[in-house]
């Protein structure tokens, strides 16, 4: 059996074998050496799709719902959770804001996909 040298999750060197699995006592991660090879192959394929908070793939023109209250930077107003946002555009936001949209009462705004769910 091939012996891993580090934990794939926390990269700790303090690992031990328990039956067919390897265990990291520092983070509690358990893995099989065969699974770690498959995970490396999957990581090599970049996922360029933008997903909502529940893992659904978003596309231009979708309608999303804000899942929590969001403070509007530079204003005292708040976008309430449950607000429906229609006709989104996906953008490459370097700061994590990957959705461009217009919200009634607020105007043009950028949102992070982790705070919306697909309607």
Jmol script that loads the backbone (N, CA, C; Angstrom):
load data "model"
ATOM      1  N   UNK A   1       0.838  -1.179   0.000  1.00  0.00           N
ATOM      2  CA  UNK A   1       0.000   0.000   0.000  1.00  0.00           C
ATOM      3  C   UNK A   1       0.881   1.240   0.000  1.00  0.00           C
ATOM      4  N   UNK A   2       0.499   2.209  -0.778  1.00  0.00           N
ATOM      5  CA  UNK A   2       1.243   3.454  -0.892  1.00  0.00           C
ATOM      6  C   UNK A   2       1.053   4.286   0.383  1.00  0.00           C
ATOM      7  N   UNK A   3       2.122   4.830   0.936  1.00  0.00           N
ATOM      8  CA  UNK A   3       2.027   5.564   2.184  1.00  0.00           C
ATOM      9  C   UNK A   3       2.021   7.067   1.937  1.00  0.00           C
ATOM     10  N   UNK A   4       0.898   7.748   2.240  1.00  0.00           N
ATOM     11  CA  UNK A   4       0.889   9.204   2.131  1.00  0.00           C
ATOM     12  C   UNK A   4       1.803   9.817   3.191  1.00  0.00           C
ATOM     13  N   UNK A   5       2.340  10.989   2.919  1.00  0.00           N
ATOM     14  CA  UNK A   5       3.238  11.626   3.861  1.00  0.00           C
ATOM     15  C   UNK A   5       2.573  12.766   4.627  1.00  0.00           C
ATOM     16  N   UNK A   6       1.492  13.344   4.086  1.00  0.00           N
ATOM     17  CA  UNK A   6       0.808  14.458   4.737  1.00  0.00           C
ATOM     18  C   UNK A   6      -0.703  14.306   4.614  1.00  0.00           C
ATOM     19  N   UNK A   7      -1.428  14.929   5.537  1.00  0.00           N
ATOM     20  CA  UNK A   7      -2.890  14.968   5.475  1.00  0.00           C
ATOM     21  C   UNK A   7      -3.300  15.857   4.298  1.00  0.00           C
ATOM     22  N   UNK A   8      -4.216  15.404   3.428  1.00  0.00           N
ATOM     23  CA  UNK A   8      -4.622  16.236   2.294  1.00  0.00           C
ATOM     24  C   UNK A   8      -5.442  17.457   2.699  1.00  0.00           C
ATOM     25  N   UNK A   9      -5.976  17.453   3.917  1.00  0.00           N
ATOM     26  CA  UNK A   9      -6.814  18.571   4.353  1.00  0.00           C
ATOM     27  C   UNK A   9      -6.006  19.661   5.055  1.00  0.00           C
ATOM     28  N   UNK A  10      -5.227  19.280   6.067  1.00  0.00           N
ATOM     29  CA  UNK A  10      -4.478  20.286   6.842  1.00  0.00           C
ATOM     30  C   UNK A  10      -2.970  20.213   6.614  1.00  0.00           C
ATOM     31  N   UNK A  11      -2.517  19.240   5.831  1.00  0.00           N
ATOM     32  CA  UNK A  11      -1.113  19.043   5.470  1.00  0.00           C
ATOM     33  C   UNK A  11      -0.225  18.706   6.669  1.00  0.00           C
ATOM     34  N   UNK A  12      -0.801  18.136   7.704  1.00  0.00           N
ATOM     35  CA  UNK A  12      -0.037  17.716   8.876  1.00  0.00           C
ATOM     36  C   UNK A  12       0.749  16.455   8.552  1.00  0.00           C
ATOM     37  N   UNK A  13       1.932  16.339   9.147  1.00  0.00           N
ATOM     38  CA  UNK A  13       2.745  15.145   8.958  1.00  0.00           C
ATOM     39  C   UNK A  13       2.388  14.058   9.959  1.00  0.00           C
ATOM     40  N   UNK A  14       1.616  14.389  10.985  1.00  0.00           N
ATOM     41  CA  UNK A  14       1.251  13.437  12.039  1.00  0.00           C
ATOM     42  C   UNK A  14       0.011  12.650  11.631  1.00  0.00           C
ATOM     43  N   UNK A  15       0.205  11.625  10.807  1.00  0.00           N
ATOM     44  CA  UNK A  15      -0.908  10.792  10.351  1.00  0.00           C
ATOM     45  C   UNK A  15      -0.613   9.342  10.700  1.00  0.00           C
ATOM     46  N   UNK A  16      -1.659   8.532  10.747  1.00  0.00           N
ATOM     47  CA  UNK A  16      -1.469   7.104  11.007  1.00  0.00           C
ATOM     48  C   UNK A  16      -2.490   6.303  10.229  1.00  0.00           C
ATOM     49  N   UNK A  17      -2.196   5.019  10.038  1.00  0.00           N
ATOM     50  CA  UNK A  17      -3.065   4.133   9.284  1.00  0.00           C
ATOM     51  C   UNK A  17      -3.969   3.378  10.242  1.00  0.00           C
ATOM     52  N   UNK A  18      -5.261   3.313   9.888  1.00  0.00           N
ATOM     53  CA  UNK A  18      -6.253   2.582  10.676  1.00  0.00           C
ATOM     54  C   UNK A  18      -7.008   1.676   9.715  1.00  0.00           C
ATOM     55  N   UNK A  19      -6.567   0.431   9.586  1.00  0.00           N
ATOM     56  CA  UNK A  19      -7.166  -0.479   8.612  1.00  0.00           C
ATOM     57  C   UNK A  19      -6.812  -0.032   7.205  1.00  0.00           C
ATOM     58  N   UNK A  20      -7.838   0.218   6.372  1.00  0.00           N
ATOM     59  CA  UNK A  20      -7.615   0.680   5.007  1.00  0.00           C
ATOM     60  C   UNK A  20      -7.590   2.201   4.900  1.00  0.00           C
ATOM     61  N   UNK A  21      -7.829   2.904   5.987  1.00  0.00           N
ATOM     62  CA  UNK A  21      -7.903   4.357   5.965  1.00  0.00           C
ATOM     63  C   UNK A  21      -6.689   4.984   6.630  1.00  0.00           C
ATOM     64  N   UNK A  22      -6.395   6.212   6.240  1.00  0.00           N
ATOM     65  CA  UNK A  22      -5.404   7.036   6.907  1.00  0.00           C
ATOM     66  C   UNK A  22      -6.155   8.065   7.733  1.00  0.00           C
ATOM     67  N   UNK A  23      -5.641   8.405   8.915  1.00  0.00           N
ATOM     68  CA  UNK A  23      -6.315   9.312   9.839  1.00  0.00           C
ATOM     69  C   UNK A  23      -5.343  10.402  10.268  1.00  0.00           C
ATOM     70  N   UNK A  24      -5.861  11.635  10.330  1.00  0.00           N
ATOM     71  CA  UNK A  24      -5.087  12.764  10.842  1.00  0.00           C
ATOM     72  C   UNK A  24      -5.625  13.107  12.228  1.00  0.00           C
ATOM     73  N   UNK A  25      -4.834  12.957  13.287  1.00  0.00           N
ATOM     74  CA  UNK A  25      -5.335  13.254  14.630  1.00  0.00           C
ATOM     75  C   UNK A  25      -5.522  14.752  14.885  1.00  0.00           C
ATOM     76  N   UNK A  26      -4.897  15.602  14.089  1.00  0.00           N
ATOM     77  CA  UNK A  26      -5.002  17.042  14.311  1.00  0.00           C
ATOM     78  C   UNK A  26      -6.326  17.608  13.824  1.00  0.00           C
ATOM     79  N   UNK A  27      -6.767  17.206  12.619  1.00  0.00           N
ATOM     80  CA  UNK A  27      -8.028  17.754  12.084  1.00  0.00           C
ATOM     81  C   UNK A  27      -9.142  16.708  12.055  1.00  0.00           C
ATOM     82  N   UNK A  28      -8.817  15.436  12.286  1.00  0.00           N
ATOM     83  CA  UNK A  28      -9.832  14.386  12.308  1.00  0.00           C
ATOM     84  C   UNK A  28     -10.215  13.867  10.932  1.00  0.00           C
ATOM     85  N   UNK A  29      -9.514  14.280   9.900  1.00  0.00           N
ATOM     86  CA  UNK A  29      -9.825  13.855   8.525  1.00  0.00           C
ATOM     87  C   UNK A  29      -9.400  12.409   8.315  1.00  0.00           C
ATOM     88  N   UNK A  30     -10.282  11.611   7.676  1.00  0.00           N
ATOM     89  CA  UNK A  30      -9.980  10.233   7.319  1.00  0.00           C
ATOM     90  C   UNK A  30     -10.066  10.099   5.808  1.00  0.00           C
ATOM     91  N   UNK A  31      -9.156   9.369   5.207  1.00  0.00           N
ATOM     92  CA  UNK A  31      -9.165   9.197   3.766  1.00  0.00           C
ATOM     93  C   UNK A  31      -8.505   7.895   3.372  1.00  0.00           C
ATOM     94  N   UNK A  32      -8.822   7.472   2.171  1.00  0.00           N
ATOM     95  CA  UNK A  32      -8.211   6.300   1.566  1.00  0.00           C
ATOM     96  C   UNK A  32      -7.180   6.789   0.563  1.00  0.00           C
ATOM     97  N   UNK A  33      -6.040   6.122   0.434  1.00  0.00           N
ATOM     98  CA  UNK A  33      -5.047   6.585  -0.539  1.00  0.00           C
ATOM     99  C   UNK A  33      -5.586   6.564  -1.966  1.00  0.00           C
ATOM    100  N   UNK A  34      -6.517   5.664  -2.264  1.00  0.00           N
ATOM    101  CA  UNK A  34      -7.094   5.601  -3.604  1.00  0.00           C
ATOM    102  C   UNK A  34      -8.003   6.794  -3.847  1.00  0.00           C
ATOM    103  N   UNK A  35      -8.742   7.224  -2.822  1.00  0.00           N
ATOM    104  CA  UNK A  35      -9.618   8.381  -2.956  1.00  0.00           C
ATOM    105  C   UNK A  35      -8.815   9.651  -3.155  1.00  0.00           C
ATOM    106  N   UNK A  36      -7.674   9.767  -2.487  1.00  0.00           N
ATOM    107  CA  UNK A  36      -6.874  10.987  -2.622  1.00  0.00           C
ATOM    108  C   UNK A  36      -6.349  11.141  -4.043  1.00  0.00           C
ATOM    109  N   UNK A  37      -6.073  10.036  -4.728  1.00  0.00           N
ATOM    110  CA  UNK A  37      -5.640  10.126  -6.120  1.00  0.00           C
ATOM    111  C   UNK A  37      -6.780  10.635  -6.991  1.00  0.00           C
ATOM    112  N   UNK A  38      -8.011  10.149  -6.741  1.00  0.00           N
ATOM    113  CA  UNK A  38      -9.161  10.611  -7.516  1.00  0.00           C
ATOM    114  C   UNK A  38      -9.447  12.076  -7.241  1.00  0.00           C
ATOM    115  N   UNK A  39      -9.304  12.531  -5.987  1.00  0.00           N
ATOM    116  CA  UNK A  39      -9.543  13.930  -5.644  1.00  0.00           C
ATOM    117  C   UNK A  39      -8.548  14.834  -6.349  1.00  0.00           C
ATOM    118  N   UNK A  40      -7.303  14.400  -6.457  1.00  0.00           N
ATOM    119  CA  UNK A  40      -6.293  15.205  -7.146  1.00  0.00           C
ATOM    120  C   UNK A  40      -6.662  15.364  -8.618  1.00  0.00           C
ATOM    121  N   UNK A  41      -7.174  14.300  -9.233  1.00  0.00           N
ATOM    122  CA  UNK A  41      -7.576  14.382 -10.626  1.00  0.00           C
ATOM    123  C   UNK A  41      -8.761  15.327 -10.788  1.00  0.00           C
ATOM    124  N   UNK A  42      -9.704  15.296  -9.837  1.00  0.00           N
ATOM    125  CA  UNK A  42     -10.863  16.180  -9.904  1.00  0.00           C
ATOM    126  C   UNK A  42     -10.470  17.629  -9.683  1.00  0.00           C
ATOM    127  N   UNK A  43      -9.489  17.882  -8.802  1.00  0.00           N
ATOM    128  CA  UNK A  43      -9.043  19.244  -8.556  1.00  0.00           C
ATOM    129  C   UNK A  43      -8.351  19.824  -9.779  1.00  0.00           C
ATOM    130  N   UNK A  44      -7.768  18.978 -10.611  1.00  0.00           N
ATOM    131  CA  UNK A  44      -7.087  19.448 -11.799  1.00  0.00           C
ATOM    132  C   UNK A  44      -8.069  20.079 -12.781  1.00  0.00           C
ATOM    133  N   UNK A  45      -9.314  19.606 -12.782  1.00  0.00           N
ATOM    134  CA  UNK A  45     -10.340  20.190 -13.640  1.00  0.00           C
ATOM    135  C   UNK A  45     -10.917  21.386 -12.905  1.00  0.00           C
ATOM    136  N   UNK A  46     -10.715  22.575 -13.439  1.00  0.00           N
ATOM    137  CA  UNK A  46     -11.189  23.787 -12.783  1.00  0.00           C
ATOM    138  C   UNK A  46     -12.682  23.947 -12.990  1.00  0.00           C
ATOM    139  N   UNK A  47     -13.389  24.278 -11.921  1.00  0.00           N
ATOM    140  CA  UNK A  47     -14.820  24.513 -11.997  1.00  0.00           C
ATOM    141  C   UNK A  47     -15.035  26.013 -12.146  1.00  0.00           C
ATOM    142  N   UNK A  48     -15.334  26.444 -13.356  1.00  0.00           N
ATOM    143  CA  UNK A  48     -15.505  27.870 -13.619  1.00  0.00           C
ATOM    144  C   UNK A  48     -16.957  28.294 -13.493  1.00  0.00           C
ATOM    145  N   UNK A  49     -17.838  27.380 -13.133  1.00  0.00           N
ATOM    146  CA  UNK A  49     -19.238  27.713 -12.998  1.00  0.00           C
ATOM    147  C   UNK A  49     -19.482  28.422 -11.674  1.00  0.00           C
ATOM    148  N   UNK A  50     -20.396  29.376 -11.702  1.00  0.00           N
ATOM    149  CA  UNK A  50     -20.767  30.099 -10.491  1.00  0.00           C
ATOM    150  C   UNK A  50     -21.975  29.403  -9.895  1.00  0.00           C
ATOM    151  N   UNK A  51     -21.890  29.096  -8.606  1.00  0.00           N
ATOM    152  CA  UNK A  51     -22.951  28.354  -7.927  1.00  0.00           C
ATOM    153  C   UNK A  51     -23.532  29.191  -6.799  1.00  0.00           C
ATOM    154  N   UNK A  52     -24.825  28.929  -6.484  1.00  0.00           N
ATOM    155  CA  UNK A  52     -25.477  29.636  -5.385  1.00  0.00           C
ATOM    156  C   UNK A  52     -25.113  28.989  -4.053  1.00  0.00           C
ATOM    157  N   UNK A  53     -25.747  29.426  -2.984  1.00  0.00           N
ATOM    158  CA  UNK A  53     -25.433  28.930  -1.645  1.00  0.00           C
ATOM    159  C   UNK A  53     -25.738  27.446  -1.481  1.00  0.00           C
ATOM    160  N   UNK A  54     -26.622  26.900  -2.323  1.00  0.00           N
ATOM    161  CA  UNK A  54     -27.006  25.495  -2.234  1.00  0.00           C
ATOM    162  C   UNK A  54     -26.360  24.632  -3.307  1.00  0.00           C
ATOM    163  N   UNK A  55     -25.430  25.200  -4.080  1.00  0.00           N
ATOM    164  CA  UNK A  55     -24.699  24.432  -5.078  1.00  0.00           C
ATOM    165  C   UNK A  55     -25.335  24.385  -6.452  1.00  0.00           C
ATOM    166  N   UNK A  56     -26.440  25.091  -6.663  1.00  0.00           N
ATOM    167  CA  UNK A  56     -27.082  25.126  -7.978  1.00  0.00           C
ATOM    168  C   UNK A  56     -26.277  26.036  -8.903  1.00  0.00           C
ATOM    169  N   UNK A  57     -26.107  25.615 -10.158  1.00  0.00           N
ATOM    170  CA  UNK A  57     -25.360  26.404 -11.128  1.00  0.00           C
ATOM    171  C   UNK A  57     -26.213  27.587 -11.572  1.00  0.00           C
ATOM    172  N   UNK A  58     -25.620  28.786 -11.551  1.00  0.00           N
ATOM    173  CA  UNK A  58     -26.319  29.994 -11.976  1.00  0.00           C
ATOM    174  C   UNK A  58     -25.940  30.340 -13.408  1.00  0.00           C
ATOM    175  N   UNK A  59     -26.862  31.018 -14.110  1.00  0.00           N
ATOM    176  CA  UNK A  59     -26.625  31.444 -15.477  1.00  0.00           C
ATOM    177  C   UNK A  59     -27.167  32.863 -15.657  1.00  0.00           C
ATOM    178  N   UNK A  60     -26.707  33.533 -16.699  1.00  0.00           N
ATOM    179  CA  UNK A  60     -27.226  34.869 -17.007  1.00  0.00           C
ATOM    180  C   UNK A  60     -28.732  34.810 -17.212  1.00  0.00           C
ATOM    181  N   UNK A  61     -29.440  35.790 -16.660  1.00  0.00           N
ATOM    182  CA  UNK A  61     -30.885  35.861 -16.829  1.00  0.00           C
ATOM    183  C   UNK A  61     -31.680  35.124 -15.770  1.00  0.00           C
ATOM    184  N   UNK A  62     -31.014  34.397 -14.865  1.00  0.00           N
ATOM    185  CA  UNK A  62     -31.712  33.674 -13.801  1.00  0.00           C
ATOM    186  C   UNK A  62     -32.330  34.641 -12.801  1.00  0.00           C
ATOM    187  N   UNK A  63     -33.275  34.115 -12.038  1.00  0.00           N
ATOM    188  CA  UNK A  63     -33.860  34.838 -10.917  1.00  0.00           C
ATOM    189  C   UNK A  63     -33.358  34.178  -9.638  1.00  0.00           C
ATOM    190  N   UNK A  64     -32.892  35.007  -8.693  1.00  0.00           N
ATOM    191  CA  UNK A  64     -32.368  34.494  -7.434  1.00  0.00           C
ATOM    192  C   UNK A  64     -33.071  35.186  -6.270  1.00  0.00           C
ATOM    193  N   UNK A  65     -32.946  34.584  -5.096  1.00  0.00           N
ATOM    194  CA  UNK A  65     -33.515  35.138  -3.878  1.00  0.00           C
ATOM    195  C   UNK A  65     -32.384  35.315  -2.870  1.00  0.00           C
ATOM    196  N   UNK A  66     -32.311  36.502  -2.265  1.00  0.00           N
ATOM    197  CA  UNK A  66     -31.302  36.785  -1.237  1.00  0.00           C
ATOM    198  C   UNK A  66     -31.664  35.979   0.005  1.00  0.00           C
ATOM    199  N   UNK A  67     -30.691  35.271   0.601  1.00  0.00           N
ATOM    200  CA  UNK A  67     -31.008  34.369   1.706  1.00  0.00           C
ATOM    201  C   UNK A  67     -30.779  34.980   3.083  1.00  0.00           C
ATOM    202  N   UNK A  68     -30.141  36.144   3.165  1.00  0.00           N
ATOM    203  CA  UNK A  68     -29.948  36.803   4.455  1.00  0.00           C
ATOM    204  C   UNK A  68     -29.895  38.303   4.251  1.00  0.00           C
ATOM    205  N   UNK A  69     -30.121  39.048   5.318  1.00  0.00           N
ATOM    206  CA  UNK A  69     -30.052  40.499   5.235  1.00  0.00           C
ATOM    207  C   UNK A  69     -28.631  40.914   4.881  1.00  0.00           C
ATOM    208  N   UNK A  70     -28.502  41.819   3.895  1.00  0.00           N
ATOM    209  CA  UNK A  70     -27.194  42.283   3.453  1.00  0.00           C
ATOM    210  C   UNK A  70     -27.100  43.793   3.623  1.00  0.00           C
ATOM    211  N   UNK A  71     -26.085  44.254   4.321  1.00  0.00           N
ATOM    212  CA  UNK A  71     -25.861  45.687   4.466  1.00  0.00           C
ATOM    213  C   UNK A  71     -25.355  46.236   3.146  1.00  0.00           C
ATOM    214  N   UNK A  72     -25.842  47.419   2.776  1.00  0.00           N
ATOM    215  CA  UNK A  72     -25.396  48.074   1.553  1.00  0.00           C
ATOM    216  C   UNK A  72     -24.258  49.012   1.929  1.00  0.00           C
ATOM    217  N   UNK A  73     -23.098  48.782   1.346  1.00  0.00           N
ATOM    218  CA  UNK A  73     -21.918  49.564   1.689  1.00  0.00           C
ATOM    219  C   UNK A  73     -22.137  51.033   1.322  1.00  0.00           C
ATOM    220  N   UNK A  74     -21.824  51.922   2.238  1.00  0.00           N
ATOM    221  CA  UNK A  74     -21.972  53.348   1.988  1.00  0.00           C
ATOM    222  C   UNK A  74     -23.373  53.858   2.218  1.00  0.00           C
ATOM    223  N   UNK A  75     -24.230  53.049   2.790  1.00  0.00           N
ATOM    224  CA  UNK A  75     -25.615  53.427   3.027  1.00  0.00           C
ATOM    225  C   UNK A  75     -26.076  52.802   4.334  1.00  0.00           C
ATOM    226  N   UNK A  76     -27.147  53.357   4.889  1.00  0.00           N
ATOM    227  CA  UNK A  76     -27.695  52.773   6.109  1.00  0.00           C
ATOM    228  C   UNK A  76     -28.804  51.770   5.809  1.00  0.00           C
ATOM    229  N   UNK A  77     -29.087  51.546   4.541  1.00  0.00           N
ATOM    230  CA  UNK A  77     -30.162  50.631   4.165  1.00  0.00           C
ATOM    231  C   UNK A  77     -29.661  49.188   4.091  1.00  0.00           C
ATOM    232  N   UNK A  78     -30.620  48.255   4.085  1.00  0.00           N
ATOM    233  CA  UNK A  78     -30.323  46.824   4.095  1.00  0.00           C
ATOM    234  C   UNK A  78     -31.183  46.128   3.042  1.00  0.00           C
ATOM    235  N   UNK A  79     -30.568  45.214   2.277  1.00  0.00           N
ATOM    236  CA  UNK A  79     -31.334  44.353   1.375  1.00  0.00           C
ATOM    237  C   UNK A  79     -31.825  43.192   2.226  1.00  0.00           C
ATOM    238  N   UNK A  80     -33.126  43.070   2.377  1.00  0.00           N
ATOM    239  CA  UNK A  80     -33.716  42.064   3.266  1.00  0.00           C
ATOM    240  C   UNK A  80     -33.608  40.665   2.664  1.00  0.00           C
ATOM    241  N   UNK A  81     -33.457  39.679   3.533  1.00  0.00           N
ATOM    242  CA  UNK A  81     -33.494  38.290   3.113  1.00  0.00           C
ATOM    243  C   UNK A  81     -34.857  37.983   2.524  1.00  0.00           C
ATOM    244  N   UNK A  82     -34.908  37.239   1.440  1.00  0.00           N
ATOM    245  CA  UNK A  82     -36.159  36.932   0.766  1.00  0.00           C
ATOM    246  C   UNK A  82     -36.439  37.846  -0.410  1.00  0.00           C
ATOM    247  N   UNK A  83     -35.585  38.851  -0.625  1.00  0.00           N
ATOM    248  CA  UNK A  83     -35.753  39.755  -1.765  1.00  0.00           C
ATOM    249  C   UNK A  83     -35.465  38.996  -3.052  1.00  0.00           C
ATOM    250  N   UNK A  84     -36.398  39.069  -4.005  1.00  0.00           N
ATOM    251  CA  UNK A  84     -36.238  38.392  -5.290  1.00  0.00           C
ATOM    252  C   UNK A  84     -35.520  39.327  -6.261  1.00  0.00           C
ATOM    253  N   UNK A  85     -34.498  38.822  -6.917  1.00  0.00           N
ATOM    254  CA  UNK A  85     -33.708  39.587  -7.873  1.00  0.00           C
ATOM    255  C   UNK A  85     -33.826  38.896  -9.221  1.00  0.00           C
ATOM    256  N   UNK A  86     -34.368  39.624 -10.214  1.00  0.00           N
ATOM    257  CA  UNK A  86     -34.591  39.041 -11.543  1.00  0.00           C
ATOM    258  C   UNK A  86     -33.484  39.454 -12.502  1.00  0.00           C
ATOM    259  N   UNK A  87     -33.287  38.623 -13.508  1.00  0.00           N
ATOM    260  CA  UNK A  87     -32.405  38.911 -14.631  1.00  0.00           C
ATOM    261  C   UNK A  87     -30.984  39.270 -14.196  1.00  0.00           C
ATOM    262  N   UNK A  88     -30.313  38.342 -13.518  1.00  0.00           N
ATOM    263  CA  UNK A  88     -28.948  38.589 -13.070  1.00  0.00           C
ATOM    264  C   UNK A  88     -27.966  38.439 -14.223  1.00  0.00           C
ATOM    265  N   UNK A  89     -26.806  39.054 -14.075  1.00  0.00           N
ATOM    266  CA  UNK A  89     -25.703  38.882 -15.008  1.00  0.00           C
ATOM    267  C   UNK A  89     -24.509  38.377 -14.220  1.00  0.00           C
ATOM    268  N   UNK A  90     -23.853  37.356 -14.724  1.00  0.00           N
ATOM    269  CA  UNK A  90     -22.669  36.817 -14.063  1.00  0.00           C
ATOM    270  C   UNK A  90     -21.445  37.577 -14.557  1.00  0.00           C
ATOM    271  N   UNK A  91     -20.645  38.045 -13.614  1.00  0.00           N
ATOM    272  CA  UNK A  91     -19.447  38.807 -13.945  1.00  0.00           C
ATOM    273  C   UNK A  91     -18.262  38.185 -13.227  1.00  0.00           C
ATOM    274  N   UNK A  92     -17.080  38.514 -13.675  1.00  0.00           N
ATOM    275  CA  UNK A  92     -15.865  38.015 -13.041  1.00  0.00           C
ATOM    276  C   UNK A  92     -15.411  39.048 -12.027  1.00  0.00           C
ATOM    277  N   UNK A  93     -15.997  38.985 -10.832  1.00  0.00           N
ATOM    278  CA  UNK A  93     -15.648  39.935  -9.778  1.00  0.00           C
ATOM    279  C   UNK A  93     -14.437  39.447  -9.018  1.00  0.00           C
ATOM    280  N   UNK A  94     -13.353  40.192  -9.070  1.00  0.00           N
ATOM    281  CA  UNK A  94     -12.146  39.798  -8.376  1.00  0.00           C
ATOM    282  C   UNK A  94     -12.299  39.829  -6.864  1.00  0.00           C
ATOM    283  N   UNK A  95     -13.278  40.581  -6.366  1.00  0.00           N
ATOM    284  CA  UNK A  95     -13.477  40.703  -4.925  1.00  0.00           C
ATOM    285  C   UNK A  95     -14.545  39.751  -4.410  1.00  0.00           C
ATOM    286  N   UNK A  96     -14.996  38.801  -5.235  1.00  0.00           N
ATOM    287  CA  UNK A  96     -15.994  37.824  -4.810  1.00  0.00           C
ATOM    288  C   UNK A  96     -17.408  38.185  -5.201  1.00  0.00           C
ATOM    289  N   UNK A  97     -17.643  39.420  -5.622  1.00  0.00           N
ATOM    290  CA  UNK A  97     -18.967  39.836  -6.062  1.00  0.00           C
ATOM    291  C   UNK A  97     -19.115  39.424  -7.526  1.00  0.00           C
ATOM    292  N   UNK A  98     -19.747  38.273  -7.757  1.00  0.00           N
ATOM    293  CA  UNK A  98     -19.808  37.710  -9.101  1.00  0.00           C
ATOM    294  C   UNK A  98     -21.181  37.796  -9.750  1.00  0.00           C
ATOM    295  N   UNK A  99     -22.115  38.525  -9.145  1.00  0.00           N
ATOM    296  CA  UNK A  99     -23.442  38.723  -9.730  1.00  0.00           C
ATOM    297  C   UNK A  99     -23.705  40.220  -9.843  1.00  0.00           C
ATOM    298  N   UNK A 100     -23.997  40.683 -11.046  1.00  0.00           N
ATOM    299  CA  UNK A 100     -24.405  42.072 -11.270  1.00  0.00           C
ATOM    300  C   UNK A 100     -25.918  42.060 -11.500  1.00  0.00           C
ATOM    301  N   UNK A 101     -26.631  42.991 -10.836  1.00  0.00           N
ATOM    302  CA  UNK A 101     -28.087  42.995 -10.937  1.00  0.00           C
ATOM    303  C   UNK A 101     -28.635  44.368 -10.594  1.00  0.00           C
ATOM    304  N   UNK A 102     -29.942  44.521 -10.777  1.00  0.00           N
ATOM    305  CA  UNK A 102     -30.664  45.715 -10.341  1.00  0.00           C
ATOM    306  C   UNK A 102     -31.720  45.259  -9.353  1.00  0.00           C
ATOM    307  N   UNK A 103     -31.734  45.882  -8.177  1.00  0.00           N
ATOM    308  CA  UNK A 103     -32.702  45.541  -7.144  1.00  0.00           C
ATOM    309  C   UNK A 103     -33.653  46.716  -6.988  1.00  0.00           C
ATOM    310  N   UNK A 104     -34.949  46.430  -7.029  1.00  0.00           N
ATOM    311  CA  UNK A 104     -35.950  47.484  -6.884  1.00  0.00           C
ATOM    312  C   UNK A 104     -35.728  48.228  -5.575  1.00  0.00           C
ATOM    313  N   UNK A 105     -35.665  49.546  -5.649  1.00  0.00           N
ATOM    314  CA  UNK A 105     -35.465  50.379  -4.474  1.00  0.00           C
ATOM    315  C   UNK A 105     -34.011  50.650  -4.148  1.00  0.00           C
ATOM    316  N   UNK A 106     -33.082  49.912  -4.784  1.00  0.00           N
ATOM    317  CA  UNK A 106     -31.660  50.097  -4.511  1.00  0.00           C
ATOM    318  C   UNK A 106     -30.884  50.473  -5.768  1.00  0.00           C
ATOM    319  N   UNK A 107     -31.309  49.983  -6.922  1.00  0.00           N
ATOM    320  CA  UNK A 107     -30.598  50.242  -8.168  1.00  0.00           C
ATOM    321  C   UNK A 107     -29.588  49.164  -8.490  1.00  0.00           C
ATOM    322  N   UNK A 108     -28.584  49.527  -9.295  1.00  0.00           N
ATOM    323  CA  UNK A 108     -27.561  48.573  -9.716  1.00  0.00           C
ATOM    324  C   UNK A 108     -26.686  48.178  -8.534  1.00  0.00           C
ATOM    325  N   UNK A 109     -26.373  46.884  -8.472  1.00  0.00           N
ATOM    326  CA  UNK A 109     -25.638  46.375  -7.323  1.00  0.00           C
ATOM    327  C   UNK A 109     -24.919  45.088  -7.716  1.00  0.00           C
ATOM    328  N   UNK A 110     -23.849  44.784  -7.022  1.00  0.00           N
ATOM    329  CA  UNK A 110     -23.146  43.509  -7.185  1.00  0.00           C
ATOM    330  C   UNK A 110     -23.349  42.683  -5.925  1.00  0.00           C
ATOM    331  N   UNK A 111     -23.580  41.373  -6.106  1.00  0.00           N
ATOM    332  CA  UNK A 111     -23.811  40.461  -4.998  1.00  0.00           C
ATOM    333  C   UNK A 111     -22.823  39.309  -5.061  1.00  0.00           C
ATOM    334  N   UNK A 112     -22.609  38.675  -3.929  1.00  0.00           N
ATOM    335  CA  UNK A 112     -21.824  37.444  -3.886  1.00  0.00           C
ATOM    336  C   UNK A 112     -22.782  36.269  -4.040  1.00  0.00           C
ATOM    337  N   UNK A 113     -22.385  35.288  -4.813  1.00  0.00           N
ATOM    338  CA  UNK A 113     -23.258  34.135  -5.077  1.00  0.00           C
ATOM    339  C   UNK A 113     -23.510  33.308  -3.824  1.00  0.00           C
ATOM    340  N   UNK A 114     -22.679  33.421  -2.817  1.00  0.00           N
ATOM    341  CA  UNK A 114     -22.868  32.627  -1.605  1.00  0.00           C
ATOM    342  C   UNK A 114     -24.026  33.132  -0.754  1.00  0.00           C
ATOM    343  N   UNK A 115     -24.597  34.293  -1.088  1.00  0.00           N
ATOM    344  CA  UNK A 115     -25.717  34.840  -0.310  1.00  0.00           C
ATOM    345  C   UNK A 115     -27.044  34.800  -1.077  1.00  0.00           C
ATOM    346  N   UNK A 116     -27.101  34.039  -2.148  1.00  0.00           N
ATOM    347  CA  UNK A 116     -28.345  33.920  -2.917  1.00  0.00           C
ATOM    348  C   UNK A 116     -28.646  32.460  -3.171  1.00  0.00           C
ATOM    349  N   UNK A 117     -29.921  32.194  -3.469  1.00  0.00           N
ATOM    350  CA  UNK A 117     -30.322  30.853  -3.918  1.00  0.00           C
ATOM    351  C   UNK A 117     -31.142  31.023  -5.182  1.00  0.00           C
ATOM    352  N   UNK A 118     -31.035  30.039  -6.047  1.00  0.00           N
ATOM    353  CA  UNK A 118     -31.745  30.082  -7.318  1.00  0.00           C
ATOM    354  C   UNK A 118     -33.242  29.914  -7.061  1.00  0.00           C
ATOM    355  N   UNK A 119     -34.040  30.781  -7.714  1.00  0.00           N
ATOM    356  CA  UNK A 119     -35.510  30.723  -7.529  1.00  0.00           C
ATOM    357  C   UNK A 119     -36.122  29.706  -8.447  1.00  0.00           C
TER     358      UNK A 119
END
end "model"
wireframe off; spacefill off
backbone 0.3
color backbone group
